[in-house]
């Protein structure tokens, strides 16, 4: 079934917090081995990294690299996962996905010191540090529980566009 036709189900992150942290650590080690020889930083981002959040039990791993290494990292990740959301790729960002693991996982490659880098970890930190915004995001998810992802995605995108522009001063969020 196409992902957009799947039904939304969200869970408190606390139900799998320890598993998510362990998974992130193990994936970071595997990715570190895959990308050995270059400067790389891994950040656990997305809902599963935010205490008190609702999430669909997926894991998002940000892979921060130097601009000169982006092409190399993309080639290596093609061996590791599937390219995803090609329409959102740009000179500072690429996205991959892997579903054959314990958690559906997105690998968010971003170039250091760009808006693409800030987009993920700063967004995480905004929700960690702002309980009002986290509640608003959780309320949005509650309102789509049991509905289709194709209906949820535009509302989620609108929420994040507002955060990026108003909280982080990021305008290019492809």
C-alpha positions in Angstrom: 0.0 0.0 0.0 1.4 3.5 -0.8 2.5 5.4 2.3 0.0 8.2 1.6 -2.9 5.7 1.8 -1.8 4.3 5.2 -3.7 5.3 8.3 -2.1 7.6 10.8 -1.2 6.1 14.2 0.8 8.0 16.7 2.3 6.8 19.9 3.9 8.5 22.9 7.7 8.4 22.4 8.1 7.1 26.0 6.7 3.7 24.9 9.9 3.0 23.0 12.3 5.7 24.2 15.1 3.3 25.3 14.8 1.2 22.1 14.9 4.4 20.0 18.1 5.6 21.7 19.8 2.2 21.4 18.8 2.0 17.7 20.2 5.5 17.0 23.4 4.5 18.7 23.8 1.3 16.7 22.8 3.0 13.4 25.3 5.8 14.1 28.1 3.2 14.6 27.1 1.4 11.3 27.0 4.7 9.4 30.2 5.8 10.9 31.9 2.7 9.6 30.3 3.2 6.2 31.5 6.8 6.1 34.9 6.3 7.7 37.6 8.7 6.6 35.4 11.8 6.5 34.2 14.3 9.1 30.6 13.4 10.0 28.3 14.2 12.9 25.1 12.2 13.7 22.1 13.8 15.4 19.0 12.0 16.6 16.2 14.2 15.3 12.5 14.0 14.7 9.7 13.0 17.0 11.5 10.0 18.6 14.2 12.3 19.9 11.7 14.7 21.7 10.5 13.7 25.2 6.7 14.0 25.4 6.1 13.9 21.7 3.8 11.7 19.7 5.4 9.8 16.8 4.7 7.0 14.4 7.5 5.0 15.8 10.1 5.9 13.2 13.6 7.2 13.6 15.2 10.2 11.9 19.0 10.4 11.8 20.6 13.6 10.6 24.0 13.0 9.0 26.0 16.3 9.0 28.8 16.4 6.5 31.2 18.9 4.9 30.1 20.3 1.5 33.1 18.6 -0.2 31.9 15.2 1.0 28.3 15.4 0.1 28.6 13.5 -3.2 30.6 10.8 -1.6 28.1 10.4 1.2 25.2 10.2 -1.2 26.9 7.5 -3.2 27.6 5.5 0.0 24.0 5.9 1.3 22.7 4.6 -2.0 24.2 1.3 -0.9 22.5 1.6 2.5 19.0 2.9 1.9 16.6 4.2 -0.8 16.7 7.8 -2.0 13.6 9.6 -0.8 11.8 12.8 -1.6 14.0 13.7 -4.5 12.0 16.9 -5.0 13.4 18.2 -1.6 17.0 17.5 -2.4 19.3 20.5 -3.1 23.0 21.4 -2.9 22.8 21.1 0.9 20.5 18.2 1.5 19.6 14.6 0.5 17.2 12.2 2.2 17.3 8.4 2.3 15.0 5.8 3.9 15.3 2.2 5.1 12.3 0.1 6.0 14.0 -3.2 6.5 15.1 -2.4 10.0 13.5 -2.5 13.5 12.3 1.1 12.9 11.4 2.8 9.6 14.4 5.1 9.4 15.0 8.4 7.5 18.6 9.4 7.0 18.7 13.2 6.6 22.0 14.2 5.0 22.8 17.9 5.4 25.8 20.1 4.7 27.4 21.6 7.8 26.7 25.3 8.5 23.7 25.6 6.1 20.0 26.0 6.7 19.6 22.3 5.8 21.7 21.4 8.8 19.8 23.8 11.2 16.5 22.6 9.8 16.6 19.3 11.7 18.4 19.7 15.0 17.3 23.2 15.7 13.6 22.2 15.0 14.1 19.3 17.5 15.5 21.7 20.1 12.6 24.2 19.6 10.1 21.6 20.5 12.2 20.2 23.4 12.4 23.8 24.8 8.9 25.0 24.0 6.1 22.9 25.7 3.4 25.1 24.1 4.7 24.3 20.5 5.1 20.6 21.4 1.5 20.5 22.6 0.3 22.2 19.4 2.2 19.6 17.4 0.9 16.7 19.4 -2.7 18.2 19.1 -2.2 18.3 15.4 -1.2 14.6 15.4 -4.2 13.7 17.6 -6.5 15.4 15.1 -5.3 13.1 12.3 -5.3 9.9 14.3 -7.0 7.2 12.2 -7.0 9.4 9.1 -4.9 9.0 6.0 -1.3 10.2 5.8 -2.1 12.0 2.5 -4.4 14.3 4.5 -1.9 14.7 7.4 1.2 15.6 5.4 0.0 19.1 4.2 -1.0 20.0 7.8 2.4 18.8 9.1 4.2 20.7 6.4 2.3 23.9 7.2 3.2 23.5 10.9 6.9 23.1 10.2 7.0 25.9 7.6 5.7 28.2 10.3 8.4 26.9 12.8 11.2 27.3 10.3 10.2 30.8 9.3 9.1 32.2 12.7 11.4 30.4 15.1 14.5 29.6 13.1 14.5 32.2 10.3 14.9 29.5 7.6 13.0 30.2 4.4 14.2 27.4 2.0 12.8 24.2 3.5 12.5 22.0 0.5 
